[in-house]
Amino acid sequence: MTDIAVTSPVERIARVLAAEDLSINGEGDDASAGPEIDAAWRGEIGRAIAVLKTLREPTPEMVQAGREAGGDPAEVWNAMVRAALEQEATV
């Protein structure tokens, strides 16, 4: 079963973008960037929306993965996004 997120996709993406800039796990140098991310993520909402807009049109690989996942919308979405991530190597 696929987990169902509690926060909006815009917030989650914005937080990841902020963390990428601040956290040592990304491009930053802060080993404990949680408070800074909490303060900064709202500034990334515009970029987060831009990222989400790119996911409106699935690739053929995403469509196929969705078909194979079956009828559960959460499973279909998860399968389609995983297929999109697997295409990263083709960029």
N, C-alpha and C positions, 0 to 999 in steps of 0.2 A: 504494500500500500504506500502510496506517495504521501508525504507529509503535506499538510495544508498550512500555508503561512498565515500569521496573524497580522503582520504589518503589510502595508501596501507595497507593490513592486517598485513604485517611484521612490519610496523611502529606502527600501533595501538597496536599490541600485545607487542612490545618492550616498548612502553610508559607505558602500564599497568604494565609490570614487573618492570620497574624502579619506577613507582609510588608506587607499593606494598612495595618496600624497603624504600622509602623516606617519603611518605605521612602518616599523622596521620590516614587517612582512611584505611591504610594497616598496615604494621608492623613498619612504621617509626614514627617520632615524630614531623614532620614539618606540621603545619596547612596550610601553603601556599607554597607548594613544586613545583609549576609550573616552575619557572626558573631552579631549580635543575633537574627536569625531562627533560626539554628541553636540558640540558647539558649532561644528562646521558643516554638517551634512546638508542643512537647508540651503546653503550656498551652491550646492551641486544639483538642485532639483531640475534646473533647465537642461543640464547635460543628461541627467537620468531620463527625462522625458524623451530626449533625442534618441537615447539608446533604445528605449521601449518602442518608439515609433519604427525603428528598423525591424522589429520583430513582427510587425503587422502582416507582412507578406512572407509566407513560408517558402523555403526552397523545395525542390522536388524531393530531396532526401528527408526533409522534415515531414512532408505530407505522407511519404511512405512509412516513416516511423510512427506517425499518428495512426495511420490505418492499421498497422500491426499491433498497436497497443490496445485496440479494442474500444469499448464503449464508455469507460470511465473517463470523464473530462479531465480530471487531475492526472490520470495516467497518460492520457493522450498528450496533454500539454507538456508534461515532464519528458516524455519520449521525444517530442518534437524539439524541445530546447536542447536535450542531450545530443540529438542528431545535428543541430546547428553548431554546438560546441565541437563536435567531432570534425566539422568542416574547417575548423581553424587551421588545420595543417594544409589546406588547399589554398590559403590566402597568400 
